[in-house]
Amino acid sequence: MYWDQGAEIESDLCDYFRTLDQLTDEEKDIACHSQPRTPPKLIDEDLLDYTKSRILNHDFSEKPLFHFHSTQLMHSPIAYPLKYNEGHPNVELPDHFKEGAEKPPASNNDMRLSAANAMRFIDDIFDETMQALKDVGQWENTIVLFSSDNGGAIFP
């Protein structure tokens, strides 16, 4: 589960947050503007769609866009679109990846294949994000920071 930030949500839960003395006014405001969101099968595909939508629909003449995109897929379980299993340039897929085959316990080769395919997916996420910046004419007017960490909060 992750959280959408939007208009204030009128609810008993929001009223409850407003009564808590241990929360700051800012924390109460964030809580009342947050609602749980059930992710699709692959959260990183959904986050990519959200990032591209923010870039493509932002009015850059009004103000700059600050956007933080934190991928989640390099954390177990590693999940990526199955198309990345097809035609992997360096690895033949083991028989147990075939439809209907019983999958044995993970081996070192399987983990390497999953990590390699997940990184190929991250490369495509990065490429599609940069292409969205080019599509709106902001490529030359953008600073991109790419870092590695242990993941981040999921607040699209």
C-alpha positions as CSV (number, residue, x, y, z in Angstrom):
1,M,0.0,0.0,0.0
2,Y,1.1,3.5,-0.6
3,W,-0.5,6.9,-0.2
4,D,-2.0,9.5,-2.5
5,Q,-1.6,13.2,-1.5
6,G,-4.5,15.4,-2.6
7,A,-7.4,17.5,-1.4
8,E,-8.3,17.3,2.2
9,I,-10.4,14.3,3.0
10,E,-13.4,14.9,5.1
11,S,-13.6,11.9,7.4
12,D,-13.8,10.8,11.0
13,L,-10.1,9.8,10.8
14,C,-9.1,13.3,9.8
15,D,-11.2,14.7,12.7
16,Y,-9.3,12.3,14.9
17,F,-5.9,13.4,13.7
18,R,-6.8,17.0,14.4
19,T,-7.4,16.2,18.1
20,L,-3.9,14.6,18.6
21,D,-1.6,16.9,20.6
22,Q,1.5,14.8,19.8
23,L,1.2,15.7,16.1
24,T,2.4,19.0,14.7
25,D,-0.1,21.1,12.6
26,E,1.9,20.1,9.5
27,E,1.7,16.4,10.3
28,K,-2.1,16.7,10.9
29,D,-2.4,18.5,7.5
30,I,-0.5,15.7,5.8
31,A,-2.6,13.1,7.4
32,C,-5.8,14.8,6.3
33,H,-4.6,15.0,2.7
34,S,-3.5,11.4,2.5
35,Q,-5.5,8.3,1.5
36,P,-4.3,4.8,1.1
37,R,-3.9,3.6,-2.5
38,T,-3.8,-0.1,-3.5
39,P,-0.9,-0.5,-6.0
40,P,-1.2,-2.5,-9.2
41,K,0.7,-5.7,-9.6
42,L,3.9,-3.8,-10.3
43,I,4.2,-0.6,-8.3
44,D,7.1,0.8,-10.3
45,E,5.0,0.8,-13.5
46,D,2.3,2.8,-11.6
47,L,4.9,5.2,-10.2
48,L,6.4,5.7,-13.7
49,D,2.9,6.6,-15.1
50,Y,2.5,9.1,-12.3
51,T,5.9,10.7,-12.9
52,K,5.3,11.0,-16.6
53,S,1.9,12.5,-16.0
54,R,3.3,15.1,-13.6
55,I,5.9,16.1,-16.1
56,L,3.6,16.1,-19.1
57,N,0.8,18.1,-17.4
58,H,2.9,20.6,-15.4
59,D,2.8,24.3,-16.3
60,F,6.5,25.1,-16.4
61,S,5.8,28.8,-17.3
62,E,4.1,29.1,-13.9
63,K,6.8,27.5,-11.7
64,P,9.5,24.9,-11.7
65,L,8.7,21.3,-11.0
66,F,10.3,19.4,-8.2
67,H,9.7,15.7,-8.4
68,F,11.2,12.8,-6.4
69,H,10.8,9.4,-8.0
70,S,11.9,6.5,-5.8
71,T,11.8,3.1,-7.4
72,Q,10.9,0.2,-5.2
73,L,11.7,-2.9,-7.2
74,M,15.3,-3.7,-6.1
75,H,13.9,-4.8,-2.8
76,S,12.6,-8.3,-2.3
77,P,10.6,-9.6,-3.8
78,I,12.1,-8.3,-7.0
79,A,9.2,-7.8,-9.4
80,Y,9.6,-6.6,-13.0
81,P,7.5,-7.0,-16.2
82,L,7.9,-10.5,-17.6
83,K,9.0,-9.1,-21.0
84,Y,12.4,-8.6,-19.5
85,N,12.8,-12.4,-19.3
86,E,12.6,-12.6,-23.0
87,G,15.8,-12.4,-25.0
88,H,18.0,-11.5,-22.1
89,P,21.4,-10.8,-23.8
90,N,23.6,-12.8,-21.4
91,V,21.5,-15.6,-19.9
92,E,19.5,-18.5,-21.2
93,L,16.4,-19.0,-19.1
94,P,16.3,-22.2,-17.1
95,D,13.6,-24.8,-17.9
96,H,11.8,-24.0,-14.6
97,F,10.8,-20.6,-16.0
98,K,8.7,-22.3,-18.7
99,E,4.9,-22.2,-18.2
100,G,3.7,-25.0,-16.0
101,A,7.1,-26.1,-14.8
102,E,7.7,-26.6,-11.1
103,K,10.1,-23.9,-9.9
104,P,13.0,-25.2,-7.7
105,P,14.4,-23.1,-4.8
106,A,16.2,-19.9,-5.9
107,S,19.7,-20.4,-7.0
108,N,22.5,-17.9,-7.3
109,N,21.9,-17.7,-11.1
110,D,18.2,-17.0,-10.7
111,M,18.9,-14.1,-8.3
112,R,21.5,-12.7,-10.7
113,L,19.0,-13.0,-13.6
114,S,16.3,-11.3,-11.5
115,A,18.6,-8.5,-10.5
116,A,19.8,-8.0,-14.1
117,N,16.3,-7.9,-15.5
118,A,15.2,-5.5,-12.7
119,M,18.1,-3.2,-13.6
120,R,17.0,-3.3,-17.3
121,F,13.6,-2.2,-16.1
122,I,15.0,0.6,-14.0
123,D,17.0,1.7,-17.1
124,D,13.8,1.9,-19.1
125,I,12.0,3.8,-16.3
126,F,14.9,6.4,-16.3
127,D,14.8,6.5,-20.1
128,E,11.0,7.1,-20.2
129,T,11.2,9.8,-17.6
130,M,14.0,11.6,-19.5
131,Q,12.0,11.3,-22.7
132,A,9.0,12.9,-21.0
133,L,11.2,15.9,-20.1
134,K,12.3,16.1,-23.8
135,D,8.7,15.9,-25.0
136,V,7.7,19.0,-23.0
137,G,10.9,20.9,-24.0
138,Q,12.4,20.9,-20.5
139,W,15.4,18.7,-21.2
140,E,17.8,21.6,-21.4
141,N,16.2,23.3,-18.4
142,T,16.3,20.4,-16.0
143,I,18.7,19.1,-13.3
144,V,18.4,15.4,-12.7
145,L,19.9,13.8,-9.7
146,F,20.2,10.0,-9.8
147,S,21.2,8.3,-6.6
148,S,21.2,4.9,-5.1
149,D,19.8,4.3,-1.6
150,N,17.8,1.7,0.3
151,G,14.5,2.9,-1.2
152,G,12.3,5.7,-0.2
153,A,8.8,6.6,0.9
154,I,6.1,6.0,-1.6
155,F,4.3,9.3,-1.8
156,P,3.5,9.9,-5.5
